[in-house]
Amino acid sequence: MRDPVVLVIDDDEFYRTALSRAFDEEGCRCYTAADGRQGFKLYGTIIPDLVVLDRIMPEYGGTRFLLAVNDRPNRRDSILVVYSSTIKEERPDEGREQHQKGFSRILYVSKSTNPVELVRRVKDLISC
């Protein structure tokens, strides 16, 4: 059985590093990108099981990443975690992105959630 593959897309180096370390410690292979453009290139190459996406980033943000995925979804449906400061509290899978191509499930998590706690919550979904 292969290790789960995680892609973290965030312009904030602190969150990229903290999430990457936490996923690595759980036995996942974690890749990081500093913006949606880099993230989309990796998304098509590594075929992640889970994508952690910051919604607001300069230049090529989370929304542009999702639009690009919609035009060219992966060969496997990934789980998407929208991890953003614009989310004030967790909410169940809802809203416009619920039917986003390329993703089988969408979770919304506030960035006030500790990165280690986020990994703890999602690791069972991808079998880390």
C-alpha positions in Angstrom: 0.0 0.0 0.0 1.4 3.4 -0.9 1.7 6.4 1.4 -1.1 9.0 1.0 -0.1 12.0 -1.0 -1.0 15.5 0.3 -0.7 18.8 -1.4 -0.6 22.0 0.7 -1.2 25.3 -1.2 -0.6 28.4 1.0 1.3 31.6 0.5 2.2 31.6 4.2 5.4 29.7 4.8 4.5 29.0 8.5 1.4 27.1 7.5 3.1 25.3 4.6 5.9 24.1 6.9 3.8 23.3 9.9 1.3 21.3 7.8 4.0 19.5 5.8 5.8 18.4 9.0 2.6 17.2 10.6 1.6 15.2 7.6 5.1 13.8 7.2 5.0 12.7 10.9 1.8 10.8 10.1 3.4 8.9 7.2 2.1 10.9 4.3 4.1 12.2 1.4 3.5 16.0 1.5 4.2 18.5 -1.3 3.9 22.2 -0.9 3.2 25.2 -3.2 3.3 28.9 -2.4 0.4 29.8 -4.7 -2.4 28.3 -6.8 -0.3 28.3 -10.0 2.5 26.2 -8.5 -0.2 24.1 -6.8 -2.0 23.3 -10.0 1.2 22.2 -11.7 1.8 19.8 -8.8 -1.8 18.7 -8.7 -1.6 17.4 -12.2 1.7 15.6 -11.5 1.5 14.0 -8.1 -2.3 13.2 -8.1 -2.9 14.0 -4.4 -5.3 12.2 -2.1 -5.8 15.4 -0.1 -5.4 19.1 -1.0 -5.2 21.7 1.7 -6.0 25.0 0.1 -5.7 28.6 1.4 -8.5 30.6 -0.2 -6.8 34.0 -0.3 -3.4 34.3 -1.9 -1.8 37.1 -4.0 -1.6 36.6 -7.8 -3.1 33.1 -8.3 -5.3 32.3 -5.3 -7.5 29.4 -4.2 -10.4 30.4 -6.4 -8.2 30.4 -9.5 -6.8 27.0 -8.5 -10.3 25.6 -8.2 -11.3 27.0 -11.6 -8.2 25.4 -13.2 -9.1 22.1 -11.6 -12.6 22.4 -12.9 -11.3 22.7 -16.4 -8.9 19.8 -16.0 -9.8 17.5 -13.1 -7.3 14.8 -12.0 -7.7 11.1 -12.7 -8.6 10.5 -9.0 -11.0 12.5 -6.9 -9.1 14.1 -4.0 -10.4 15.4 -0.7 -10.3 19.2 -0.5 -9.7 21.1 2.7 -10.3 24.9 2.4 -8.1 26.2 5.2 -8.6 29.9 5.3 -8.8 32.9 7.6 -12.0 33.9 5.8 -13.7 30.9 7.5 -14.8 31.9 11.0 -16.1 28.5 12.1 -16.1 25.0 10.6 -19.1 24.2 8.5 -20.1 21.0 6.8 -19.7 20.3 3.1 -21.9 23.0 1.7 -22.0 25.8 -0.8 -20.9 26.4 -4.4 -17.8 24.2 -4.2 -19.7 21.1 -3.0 -19.8 19.9 -6.6 -16.3 20.9 -7.6 -14.8 18.5 -10.2 -11.8 16.6 -9.0 -12.8 16.5 -5.4 -15.0 13.8 -3.7 -15.4 15.7 -0.5 -14.9 19.3 0.7 -14.2 20.4 4.2 -14.0 24.0 5.5 -11.6 24.7 8.3 -10.7 28.0 9.9 -7.0 28.9 10.0 -7.4 29.5 13.7 -7.3 25.7 13.9 -3.8 24.5 14.8 -2.1 22.8 11.9 -1.5 19.6 14.0 -5.2 19.5 14.9 -6.2 19.8 11.2 -4.0 16.8 10.3 -5.5 14.8 13.2 -9.0 15.5 11.9 -8.3 14.5 8.3 -5.8 11.7 8.6 -8.4 9.0 8.9 -10.0 10.2 5.6 -6.8 9.4 3.7 -5.4 6.6 5.8 -2.2 8.2 7.0 
